[in-house]
Amino acid sequence: MYNSKITGLGYYVPDNVVTNDDLSKIMDTNDAWIQERTGIKERRHVIKGEDTTTSMGVKAAKIAIERAGIDKDDIDFIVFATLSPDYYFPGPGVLVQRDLGIKTVGALDVRNQCSGFVYAISVADQYIKTGMYKNILVIGSELHSYGLDMTTRGRAVSVIFGDGAGAAILSRAESQDEGILSTHLHSEGQHAEELSLIAPGMGKRWVSDIIADNDPNDESYFPYMNGQFVFKNAVVRFSEVIMEGLGKNGLQPNDIDLLVPHQANLRISQFIQNKFGLKDDQVFNNIMSYGNTTAASIPIALTEAWESGKVNSGDLVVLAAFGSGFTWGSVIIRW
Ligand SMILES: CC(C)(COP(=O)(O)OP(=O)(O)OC[C@H]1O[C@@H](n2cnc3c(N)ncnc32)[C@H](O)[C@@H]1OP(=O)(O)O)[C@@H](O)C(=O)NCCC(=O)NCCS
């Protein structure tokens, strides 16, 4: 058995900054409402045609590969987490393999929305633990802006989400005392539709129905979120899964050097921080600048934390996520 550790991190966000005031020009919303409820000040939106979920993932991956000090030919496997793939199929994993010119290694797509990166890390960790692979490229990337309802009708969702990508290289660690100590995954499909995008799919809204109906009021291909219900579940599950991870390793909340929560809502992060009695410098938040970038949020935040010197050798770093599914999970890392 081997441990895996993160040896390289990178992120990419589009240059195009969209402020709350910019949104208030195209829908009935305002900066005060958005900041008070979510903490978000601005987010990035791709300029149409300039980037895709895959191209952003590739840009983040190049930085992570270089920082890991490996060559693309050293990559044994690719795991790509997104809810906003370029194509309905195939998923972006193979597009990254093609665009980076990586040899014909396996490429797996993960569909776990806001928990996608935590699930992807957990999958990659298992392959390294067993000795099957040595270096795995893990990407979380989202292009939300093309798919949001940018009218007043969609404001409760569209002000929250932003575009971007983050990537990590997971490599075999030298000892069992460093790297990923454990990962913890959960789901509760009972609430699948509470945060969902129903169409197009093969269940309720077929592509052929949408084309046939040609109904401009059809909301089924925009994301739906029962915000307060999601919020209530998120604070409970975040807390549970962080405690589960700490407990598994004989640790307490005050052992955490840095918690990097999925950037769902600043109020959720603050709730967790208060519940665990953590100081401001023990929790990393950047939702103010990027909004909720779903599967990309943890790798973007972790990269920024690392770049600003907040992640050091020997630190206990905890990643935690909750989102659509519902799915949730945590990763406990000795850096
Ligand atoms: C989405 C969220 C910010 C909404 O906040 P809320 O306090 O629950 O707000 P509500 O949905 O009850 O709406 C309150 C009012 O604001 C209005 N409103 C909704 N979006 C608005 C916007 N962008 N701008 C201005 N007003 C808005 C609503 O229409 C409603 O008006 P009404 O009282 O006249 O009906 C909040 O529920 C939340 O953060 N939930 C969790 C979201 C999350 O983390 N999702 C990702 C999980 S991975």
The ligand as an SDF file (V2000), in Angstrom:
LIG
                    3D

 48 50  0  0  0  0  0  0  0  0999 V2000
  -29.5590   30.7830   -2.9620 C   0  0  0  0  0  0  0  0  0  0  0  0
  -29.5830   31.5570   -1.6700 C   0  0  0  0  0  0  0  0  0  0  0  0
  -28.4560   32.5710   -1.6520 C   0  0  0  0  0  0  0  0  0  0  0  0
  -30.9080   32.3110   -1.6090 C   0  0  0  0  0  0  0  0  0  0  0  0
  -31.0050   33.0220   -0.4040 O   0  0  0  0  0  0  0  0  0  0  0  0
  -32.3570   32.9590    0.4290 P   0  0  0  0  0  0  0  0  0  0  0  0
  -32.1750   33.7990    1.6250 O   0  0  0  0  0  0  0  0  0  0  0  0
  -32.6660   31.5080    0.6360 O   0  0  0  0  0  0  0  0  0  0  0  0
  -33.3400   33.6720   -0.5530 O   0  0  0  0  0  0  0  0  0  0  0  0
  -34.7540   33.1800   -1.0700 P   0  0  0  0  0  0  0  0  0  0  0  0
  -34.5660   32.1620   -2.1420 O   0  0  0  0  0  0  0  0  0  0  0  0
  -35.6210   32.8330    0.0890 O   0  0  0  0  0  0  0  0  0  0  0  0
  -35.2810   34.4850   -1.7260 O   0  0  0  0  0  0  0  0  0  0  0  0
  -35.5520   35.6360   -0.9480 C   0  0  0  0  0  0  0  0  0  0  0  0
  -36.0590   36.7200   -1.8570 C   0  0  0  0  0  0  0  0  0  0  0  0
  -34.9860   37.1960   -2.6670 O   0  0  0  0  0  0  0  0  0  0  0  0
  -35.3730   37.1330   -4.0510 C   0  0  0  0  0  0  0  0  0  0  0  0
  -34.1830   36.8410   -4.8470 N   0  0  0  0  0  0  0  0  0  0  0  0
  -33.7320   35.6440   -5.2650 C   0  0  0  0  0  0  0  0  0  0  0  0
  -32.6010   35.8010   -5.9700 N   0  0  0  0  0  0  0  0  0  0  0  0
  -32.3360   37.1140   -5.9920 C   0  0  0  0  0  0  0  0  0  0  0  0
  -31.3130   37.8860   -6.5560 C   0  0  0  0  0  0  0  0  0  0  0  0
  -30.2840   37.3370   -7.2500 N   0  0  0  0  0  0  0  0  0  0  0  0
  -31.3460   39.2150   -6.3860 N   0  0  0  0  0  0  0  0  0  0  0  0
  -32.3310   39.8080   -5.6950 C   0  0  0  0  0  0  0  0  0  0  0  0
  -33.3330   39.1240   -5.1330 N   0  0  0  0  0  0  0  0  0  0  0  0
  -33.3350   37.7900   -5.2800 C   0  0  0  0  0  0  0  0  0  0  0  0
  -36.4000   36.0460   -4.1080 C   0  0  0  0  0  0  0  0  0  0  0  0
  -37.2120   36.2030   -5.2440 O   0  0  0  0  0  0  0  0  0  0  0  0
  -37.1370   36.2580   -2.8190 C   0  0  0  0  0  0  0  0  0  0  0  0
  -38.0310   37.3050   -2.9920 O   0  0  0  0  0  0  0  0  0  0  0  0
  -39.4950   37.2640   -2.2960 P   0  0  0  0  0  0  0  0  0  0  0  0
  -39.2170   37.2040   -0.8140 O   0  0  0  0  0  0  0  0  0  0  0  0
  -40.1070   38.5310   -2.7510 O   0  0  0  0  0  0  0  0  0  0  0  0
  -40.1380   36.0350   -2.8190 O   0  0  0  0  0  0  0  0  0  0  0  0
  -29.4440   30.6430   -0.4330 C   0  0  0  0  0  0  0  0  0  0  0  0
  -30.6140   29.8770   -0.2690 O   0  0  0  0  0  0  0  0  0  0  0  0
  -28.2650   29.7380   -0.5390 C   0  0  0  0  0  0  0  0  0  0  0  0
  -27.1440   30.1880   -0.5290 O   0  0  0  0  0  0  0  0  0  0  0  0
  -28.5080   28.4240   -0.5900 N   0  0  0  0  0  0  0  0  0  0  0  0
  -27.4510   27.4510   -0.7190 C   0  0  0  0  0  0  0  0  0  0  0  0
  -26.9400   27.5240   -2.0930 C   0  0  0  0  0  0  0  0  0  0  0  0
  -25.7450   26.6580   -2.2990 C   0  0  0  0  0  0  0  0  0  0  0  0
  -24.8630   26.6250   -1.5020 O   0  0  0  0  0  0  0  0  0  0  0  0
  -25.7350   26.0180   -3.4330 N   0  0  0  0  0  0  0  0  0  0  0  0
  -24.6560   25.2690   -3.8820 C   0  0  0  0  0  0  0  0  0  0  0  0
  -24.5190   24.0140   -3.1310 C   0  0  0  0  0  0  0  0  0  0  0  0
  -23.2200   23.2200   -3.7860 S   0  0  0  0  0  0  0  0  0  0  0  0
  1  2  1  0
  2  3  1  0
  2  4  1  0
  2 36  1  0
  4  5  1  0
  5  6  1  0
  6  7  2  0
  6  8  1  0
  6  9  1  0
  9 10  1  0
 10 11  2  0
 10 12  1  0
 10 13  1  0
 13 14  1  0
 14 15  1  0
 15 16  1  0
 15 30  1  0
 16 17  1  0
 17 18  1  0
 17 28  1  0
 18 19  1  0
 18 27  1  0
 19 20  2  0
 20 21  1  0
 21 22  1  0
 21 27  2  0
 22 23  1  0
 22 24  2  0
 24 25  1  0
 25 26  2  0
 26 27  1  0
 28 29  1  0
 28 30  1  0
 30 31  1  0
 31 32  1  0
 32 33  2  0
 32 34  1  0
 32 35  1  0
 36 37  1  0
 36 38  1  0
 38 39  2  0
 38 40  1  0
 40 41  1  0
 41 42  1  0
 42 43  1  0
 43 44  2  0
 43 45  1  0
 45 46  1  0
 46 47  1  0
 47 48  1  0
M  END
$$$$
